[in-house]
């Protein structure tokens, strides 16, 4: 029996129709709603979200210290100034989003506790039919929409990724993934192991180091970090001379983006120099006697995986103070009392945190059909990481990894609004991406080049993501500095856009 069969179905007469249906009330979905109301007044739309609150990641993640790993001058929307510290807590981000919703009267468009189950496209009607489980009412709601705007993110909120290690069933302590952090967890006086080396580890460890007896970071391999003060000196100076916040936001945003562009290019052009600069920053906190080469020197060049900013070097200060320590080794097996590493060391722990990443999903794990046939998403080819061959009237917001996610969400919103206006002007109801004759023979490749960017969650998901073409426009490039000019200049009457 399927999930939809266990619920009372909405009668066909109660089907609601909208010009646009947005899936997800996170940072992308709220931004999409803002842009629709300002760029396309009169367009009818609704936002469906499976959660009971807006915010997505910033609502579901409850682990200690949860915060952004990129600055809010660029992670914040371009249309609303950010006035706090560059690295913000989840609570601060939620308050910022709440202000956007209230200031723009967006709450009336959002349906919470609506988990989208199916999305079916009909060429005959040029519409999507969407069924969603209204978990509060216990019924299936049905909607139709001319255009589907997927803003649901790219990973499963309900369960993080934890590898299967030998002996896990023998361990007598508690195993916790940060995505499902227990509300009543008591860390006082406990020995804790945190498995992982990325941004979540760098967030959790300093947040709990003062509470538990000791926390040990157990990592298979190191990650690059950028430690620094959690403030923006340019913004502070501009505020001192009474520059309006709107100007400050734009000036600081442009400065940060310029600096990021230079840094990203240098990571390709002079990786050893950038590597040494990053490690010098770590050594400044840990001191000359700490083995930075072993514990904080990755085997890959900078920016092949995401680099997290560490505000005020908090995790390094915790290590230097003796509240936290790092073990760089592989796991041999879990034991009743903790973990034994491949080198034979046994690490004891009352609690083990698996900060080991998340499980990607494709299009929100929704069951898609195109004219009665189940969608094989992996068989499609992406157009600029946002639209896909064989899937009409749909755009998926998939943000940046080397720059803030929201930068791309804003670009995508501009594009959708321009595309909808173009379709209206042409008097058409359907747009589909096709590969032009000139590109028919191009080589098709996995979604992303591992030599360019290769975090574990992406590498594990290549079989569920679309293909990319070898030509630039058939890829998700991760290059905001190029796309900020290219996407607004896309020729909507180009051969890759097929209308009817």
Rosetta blueprint (number, residue, H / E / L):
1 X L
2 X L
3 X L
4 X H
5 X H
6 X H
7 X L
8 X E
9 X E
10 X L
11 X L
12 X H
13 X H
14 X H
15 X L
16 X E
17 X E
18 X E
19 X E
20 X E
21 X E
22 X E
23 X E
24 X L
25 X L
26 X L
27 X H
28 X H
29 X H
30 X H
31 X H
32 X H
33 X H
34 X H
35 X H
36 X H
37 X H
38 X H
39 X H
40 X L
41 X L
42 X L
43 X L
44 X L
45 X E
46 X E
47 X E
48 X E
49 X L
50 X L
51 X L
52 X L
53 X L
54 X L
55 X L
56 X L
57 X H
58 X H
59 X H
60 X H
61 X L
62 X L
63 X L
64 X L
65 X L
66 X L
67 X E
68 X L
69 X L
70 X L
71 X L
72 X H
73 X H
74 X H
75 X H
76 X L
77 X L
78 X L
79 X L
80 X L
81 X L
82 X L
83 X L
84 X L
85 X L
86 X L
87 X L
88 X L
89 X E
90 X H
91 X H
92 X H
93 X H
94 X H
95 X H
96 X H
97 X H
98 X H
99 X H
100 X H
101 X H
102 X H
103 X H
104 X L
105 X L
106 X L
107 X H
108 X H
109 X H
110 X E
111 X E
112 X L
113 X L
114 X E
115 X E
116 X E
117 X E
118 X E
119 X E
120 X E
121 X E
122 X E
123 X L
124 X L
125 X L
126 X L
127 X E
128 X E
129 X E
130 X E
131 X E
132 X E
133 X E
134 X E
135 X L
136 X L
137 X L
138 X L
139 X E
140 X E
141 X E
142 X E
143 X E
144 X E
145 X E
146 X E
147 X E
148 X E
149 X E
150 X E
151 X L
152 X L
153 X L
154 X L
155 X E
156 X E
157 X E
158 X E
159 X E
160 X E
161 X L
162 X L
163 X L
164 X L
165 X L
166 X L
167 X L
168 X L
169 X L
170 X L
171 X L
172 X L
173 X L
174 X E
175 X E
176 X E
177 X L
178 X H
179 X H
180 X H
181 X L
182 X L
183 X L
184 X L
185 X L
186 X L
187 X L
188 X L
189 X L
190 X L
191 X E
192 X E
193 X E
194 X E
195 X E
196 X L
197 X L
198 X L
199 X H
200 X H
201 X H
202 X H
203 X H
204 X H
205 X H
206 X H
207 X H
208 X H
209 X L
210 X L
211 X L
212 X L
213 X L
214 X E
215 X E
216 X E
217 X E
218 X E
219 X E
220 X L
221 X L
222 X L
223 X L
224 X L
225 X E
226 X E
227 X E
228 X E
229 X L
230 X L
231 X L
232 X L
233 X H
234 X H
235 X H
236 X H
237 X H
238 X H
239 X H
240 X H
241 X L
242 X L
243 X L
244 X L
245 X H
246 X H
247 X H
248 X H
249 X H
250 X H
251 X H
252 X H
253 X H
254 X H
255 X H
256 X H
257 X H
258 X H
259 X H
260 X H
261 X H
262 X H
263 X H
264 X H
265 X H
266 X H
267 X H
268 X H
269 X H
270 X L
271 X H
272 X H
273 X H
274 X H
275 X H
276 X H
277 X H
278 X H
279 X H
280 X H
281 X H
282 X H
283 X H
284 X H
285 X H
286 X H
287 X L
288 X L
289 X L
290 X L
291 X L
292 X H
293 X H
294 X H
295 X H
296 X L
297 X L
298 X L
299 X L
300 X L
301 X L
302 X L
303 X L
304 X L
305 X L
306 X L
307 X L
308 X E
309 X E
310 X E
311 X E
312 X L
313 X L
314 X H
315 X H
316 X H
317 X H
318 X H
319 X H
320 X H
321 X L
322 X L
323 X L
324 X E
325 X E
326 X E
327 X E
328 X E
329 X L
330 X L
331 X E
332 X E
333 X E
334 X E
335 X E
336 X L
337 X L
338 X E
339 X E
340 X E
341 X E
342 X L
343 X L
344 X L
345 X L
346 X E
347 X E
348 X E
349 X L
350 X L
351 X E
352 X E
353 X E
354 X E
355 X L
356 X L
357 X L
358 X E
359 X E
360 X E
361 X L
362 X L
363 X H
364 X H
365 X H
366 X L
367 X E
368 X E
369 X E
370 X E
371 X L
372 X L
373 X E
374 X E
375 X L
376 X L
377 X H
378 X H
379 X H
380 X L
381 X E
382 X E
383 X E
384 X L
385 X L
386 X L
387 X E
388 X E
389 X E
390 X L
391 X L
392 X L
393 X L
394 X E
395 X E
396 X E
397 X L
398 X L
399 X L
400 X L
401 X L
402 X L
403 X L
404 X L
405 X H
406 X H
407 X H
408 X H
409 X H
410 X H
411 X H
412 X H
413 X H
414 X H
415 X H
416 X H
417 X H
418 X H
419 X H
420 X H
421 X H
422 X H
423 X H
424 X H
425 X H
426 X H
427 X L
428 X L
429 X L
430 X L
431 X E
432 X E
433 X E
434 X L
435 X L
436 X L
437 X H
438 X H
439 X H
440 X L
441 X L
442 X L
443 X L
444 X E
445 X E
446 X L
447 X L
448 X L
449 X L
450 X L
451 X L
452 X L
453 X L
454 X L
455 X L
456 X H
457 X H
458 X H
459 X H
460 X L
461 X L
462 X L
463 X L
464 X L
465 X L
466 X L
467 X E
468 X E
469 X E
470 X L
471 X L
472 X H
473 X H
474 X H
475 X L
476 X L
477 X L
478 X L
479 X L
480 X H
481 X H
482 X H
483 X H
484 X H
485 X H
486 X H
487 X H
488 X H
489 X H
490 X L
491 X L
492 X L
493 X L
494 X L
495 X L
496 X L
497 X E
498 X E
499 X E
500 X L
